[in-house]
């Protein structure tokens, strides 16, 4: 693999959509002092550009995170490397992150519950 390979980035779901991904690594903070678009970096409460965004390694690409609402939704869900998560974006400024249980890693109780359903 070339060190000049194009970095593939996926974006969070749009309003009304959901996305399921597997986290494969630690969050990488990227300094971006000269954004091309106004929405590339995190913003402060008074809408000032913070000069950085985060990339979260996934099974196929990197998920770009540049909104504090998504960042704190991920933090609240206590996401860890190897977790399969669903990101729901039901409305503007609202993200819900839930861990999806991998059937091969499910506990006996979880498997029994699924069998009942």
N, C-alpha and C positions, 0 to 999 in steps of 0.2 A: 504494500500500500504506500502510495506516495505521500510525503509530508505536505504536499500541495493539493491533496484531494479536497474537493468541494465539501464543505460542512453542510450536511443535510439537517434542516430544522423543520419540525412540525409545530403547529400553533395550537393553543388551547381551542376547545370547541367554541363555535359561534353561539350566540344567544339562541336557546331552544334546542341545542344539540347536546349529545353526550359523546365521550371518547373513552375507550378502554385501552390502557397501556400497562406494560410491565417496566418497573423501575430497575435499571441495571447498574447504577453507579451513584456517586455523590453529586450534589448540586455544584455546578461550576459558576462562579460569579464572573461576569465579563464586563470589563470597563469599556464604555462606549461614549466618549466625550463629544463625538460629532455625529449624532444620529441623523439618518437620512429622512426619517419620518418622525412626527411628533410622538407617536405611540410606541417607540422602540425601547424606551427605558422606563424604570420605575419613576413614579412621581411622588412628591411630598404632599402633605395635606393641602398646601396652598398651590398645588399644581406645578411646582418647580421640578425641572428635570434633575434626577439624582445621578445621572451619568453612568448607570450600569443596569444590567438585566441578568437573569440566571438561565443557565441551560441545564436541563435534567436529562441524563442519559436514559434512553429507553431501548427496547429490544431491537429497534430498527434505525432510529435517528436520535435526535435530541429535542426535547420539548422545551420551547422557549416560554419563560415565565417573566412577565414584565408588569404584572399587576399585583398589588399587595393583597387584594381579596383572594386571588388564587394561591399566593404564597402562604397566607395564614390558613386557608382551607386545607392545604397539604400538610402544614404543620399540625393543625388540630387533628387530622386523621392519623397522625403519628406514622407516616409513610416511611418504610425502610427498604433497603436494597432487596430486590427479589419479589416485592409486593406487586400484585396485579391490582390496579386501581381503576375506578370509573370516575371520570370528571364530568359532572353535570353542570351546565350553565343555563339555569332556568330563566334568568332575567339579567338585565344590566347591573353589573356590580355584584352579582351573586354567583358563587361557585359552591358546589357540594362535592366533596371527595369521599368516596367510600371504598374500602378494601373489598376486593372480590376474592372469595376463597377458591383456591386452585383445588379441584376435586381430588387430585392425586395427593394433596397435602392436608385434606380435611380430617378432622378428628372423627372418631367413631360416632359421637353424638350428632355432629353435623351431617354425616352420611345417613344416619337413621332419620333425621329430620327431613332430608331431601327425599328419601324413599317414601315417607308418609305423604308428602306433597305430590 
